[in-house]
Amino acid sequence: MIAIRSQAELDVIRESGAILVDCIKTLEEMLRPGVTTGELDRAAEELIRSRGAAPAFKGYQGYPGSICTSVNEQVVHGIPGARRLAEGDIVGIDIGVVHDGYYADASRTYPIGETSEKALRLIAVTREALELAIDKARVGNHLSDISNVIQRHAESNGFSVVRNLVGHGIGQRMHEDPQIPNFGIPGRGPVLSHGMVLAIEPMVNEGSFDVVTLRDNWTFVTVDGKLSAHFEDTVAVTNDGPVIMTR
């Protein structure tokens, strides 16, 4: 069942999103060759807790980090630790915040130092796919309109979309109905209504869309070792159009 949020609930989700945005800005200032993913994790947790909120990922189904840091061929759920970011890497940073019982979730992918043109293009196309998808989060559209525009944009640019990981509803839990695939036929699925809140998250691969899980049981990587990028925002569907809670 897809929850319909009141204005008061949307306001609290927006507050969670504002904390998350401050966290993103702090981590952006730290990104450089030599920084460890663990340092990013510690900085994120410190900021989130200083604002009276909690990192939504920490302890979730046993996850050990406060954020996810996915480098190069890692698609999502990379565990932060001793790894140092290197010149030419790309890193996806996924952050969840829970504040006053309501969640916000967002991800960005960044180049570290001088990176390849292919990597920069992958990042740009994935970011564009998110923007196009957000524009489809409008009252009266179908859920699969979001999915379809992500797939079309990625594939028309020579990339692929991950098939077995999805976006999701969000609110009083981090993962709620509906699931939001990054591929599909338009005009299918639930009709979008005012008050729905969606975490829309294109995951786009340089090569094959197939992914596998590492032995840590968390980190998804591309099966061919090629690059992957991930962007995500928490978006409210409203009568006035999509409202991005994590910008």
C-alpha positions in Angstrom: 0.0 0.0 0.0 1.4 3.4 -1.0 1.2 6.0 1.8 -0.3 9.4 1.2 1.5 12.0 3.4 -0.1 15.1 4.9 1.5 18.5 4.6 2.8 18.2 8.2 4.5 14.9 7.3 5.9 16.4 4.1 7.4 19.3 6.2 9.2 16.8 8.5 10.6 14.9 5.5 11.8 18.2 4.1 13.6 18.8 7.5 15.3 15.4 7.2 16.2 16.3 3.6 17.8 19.6 4.7 20.0 17.8 7.2 21.0 15.4 4.4 21.8 18.3 2.0 24.1 19.8 4.7 25.8 16.4 5.0 26.3 16.2 1.2 27.9 19.7 1.2 30.3 18.7 4.0 31.4 15.6 2.3 31.9 17.3 -1.1 34.4 19.6 0.6 36.4 16.5 1.7 36.5 14.7 -1.6 40.1 14.5 -2.9 42.7 11.8 -3.7 43.9 10.2 -0.4 40.8 10.7 1.7 39.4 7.4 3.1 35.8 6.3 2.8 35.9 5.8 6.6 36.8 9.5 7.1 33.8 10.4 5.0 31.6 8.1 7.0 32.7 9.5 10.3 32.2 13.1 9.2 28.7 12.3 7.9 27.6 10.6 11.2 29.0 13.5 13.3 27.1 16.1 11.3 23.8 14.1 11.2 23.9 13.5 15.0 24.8 17.1 15.7 21.5 18.1 14.1 19.5 15.9 16.4 18.9 13.2 13.7 20.3 9.8 13.1 22.1 8.1 10.1 19.3 5.9 8.7 21.6 3.2 7.3 23.6 2.5 10.5 22.5 -0.9 11.9 19.8 -1.3 9.2 19.6 -5.0 8.7 23.1 -5.1 10.2 24.8 -2.6 7.9 27.9 -1.3 9.7 28.3 2.2 8.1 26.5 5.5 8.4 26.7 6.1 4.6 27.4 3.9 1.6 30.5 4.7 -0.4 30.6 2.8 -3.8 33.8 3.2 -5.8 34.2 2.6 -9.6 32.7 -0.8 -10.4 30.8 -0.8 -7.1 27.1 -0.1 -7.9 25.6 0.5 -4.4 26.0 -0.4 -0.7 29.8 -0.1 -0.6 30.9 -0.2 3.1 33.1 2.7 4.1 36.5 1.9 5.7 40.2 2.1 5.1 40.0 2.5 1.3 41.7 5.7 0.1 40.1 7.4 -2.9 42.6 7.7 -5.8 43.0 10.0 -8.7 40.7 8.9 -11.5 38.2 7.1 -9.2 34.5 7.8 -9.2 32.6 7.4 -5.9 28.9 7.1 -5.2 27.9 8.5 -1.8 24.5 7.4 -0.6 23.1 9.0 2.6 20.0 8.3 4.6 18.7 10.5 7.5 15.9 9.9 10.0 14.6 12.9 11.9 11.5 13.0 14.1 10.5 9.6 12.7 10.7 10.5 9.0 13.3 9.5 6.5 15.1 11.1 3.5 17.5 9.4 1.2 19.8 10.7 -1.6 22.9 9.8 -3.5 25.4 11.5 -5.7 28.4 10.3 -7.8 31.6 12.3 -7.9 34.8 12.2 -9.9 38.0 12.2 -7.9 40.7 14.4 -9.5 41.2 13.9 -13.2 38.9 11.2 -14.5 38.3 9.7 -17.9 35.8 11.3 -20.4 33.8 8.0 -20.3 33.5 8.3 -16.5 32.4 11.9 -16.7 29.9 11.1 -19.4 28.5 8.2 -17.3 28.1 10.5 -14.3 26.4 13.2 -16.5 24.0 10.8 -18.1 23.0 9.3 -14.8 22.4 12.7 -13.3 20.3 13.7 -16.4 18.3 10.4 -16.0 17.4 11.4 -12.5 16.3 14.9 -13.6 14.1 13.4 -16.3 12.6 10.9 -13.9 11.8 13.6 -11.3 9.9 15.5 -14.0 7.7 12.5 -14.5 6.8 12.4 -10.8 3.5 14.3 -11.4 -0.1 13.7 -10.4 -1.8 11.6 -13.0 1.3 10.0 -14.4 1.9 6.3 -13.9 4.8 5.0 -11.8 6.3 3.2 -14.9 6.6 6.6 -16.6 9.5 7.3 -14.2 11.1 3.9 -14.9 10.8 4.2 -18.6 12.4 7.6 -19.0 15.4 6.4 -17.0 15.9 3.4 -19.2 15.4 5.3 -22.4 17.9 8.0 -21.5 20.6 5.6 -20.3 20.3 3.2 -23.2 20.1 5.9 -25.8 23.5 7.1 -24.5 25.1 3.7 -24.8 24.8 2.7 -21.1 22.6 0.1 -19.3 20.3 0.3 -16.2 20.6 -2.1 -13.3 17.6 -4.4 -13.4 17.5 -6.1 -9.9 17.8 -3.0 -7.7 15.1 -0.4 -7.4 14.0 2.9 -6.1 11.3 3.0 -3.4 8.7 4.8 -1.5 9.9 6.5 1.7 8.5 8.2 4.7 8.1 6.5 8.2 10.3 3.7 7.0 13.3 3.9 4.7 11.9 1.4 2.2 8.2 1.6 1.6 5.8 0.8 -1.3 6.1 1.2 -4.2 9.2 -0.3 -5.7 10.5 1.8 -8.6 12.4 -0.1 -11.3 14.8 1.8 -13.5 13.3 0.2 -16.6 9.9 -0.6 -18.0 7.0 0.2 -20.3 5.3 3.6 -19.8 1.7 3.9 -18.7 1.8 1.0 -16.3 1.5 0.6 -12.5 0.0 2.9 -9.9 -1.2 6.3 -10.8 0.7 9.0 -9.0 -1.2 11.1 -6.4 -0.6 14.2 -4.3 1.2 13.2 -1.1 3.2 10.2 -2.4 6.9 10.4 -1.6 9.4 8.5 -3.7 13.1 7.8 -3.6 14.0 7.8 -7.3 17.5 6.4 -7.9 18.9 5.6 -11.4 21.8 3.1 -11.2 23.5 3.2 -14.6 26.4 0.9 -15.7 29.1 1.5 -18.3 28.7 -2.0 -19.6 26.4 -4.9 -18.7 23.4 -4.3 -16.5 24.2 -7.5 -14.5 25.5 -7.1 -11.0 26.8 -9.5 -8.3 27.2 -9.2 -4.5 30.7 -9.3 -2.9 31.5 -11.6 0.0 30.6 -8.9 2.5 26.9 -9.6 1.5 26.3 -5.8 0.9 28.4 -4.4 -1.9 27.0 -4.8 -5.4 29.5 -4.6 -8.3 29.2 -4.8 -12.0 29.7 -8.3 -13.3 32.2 -7.1 -16.0 34.1 -4.8 -13.7 33.1 -1.7 -15.6 32.0 1.6 -14.0 28.7 2.4 -12.4 27.1 5.7 -11.3 24.2 6.3 -8.9 22.1 9.4 -8.3 19.0 9.6 -6.0 16.6 12.2 -4.6 13.6 12.0 -2.3 10.7 13.6 -4.2 7.2 14.4 -3.1 4.4 14.2 -5.7 2.2 17.3 -5.3 -0.6 19.1 -7.1 2.0 21.8 -7.9 4.4 19.3 -9.4 7.4 17.3 -8.0 9.1 18.8 -4.9 12.6 17.6 -4.3 13.2 17.2 -0.6 16.9 16.6 -0.8 18.2 19.6 -2.7 
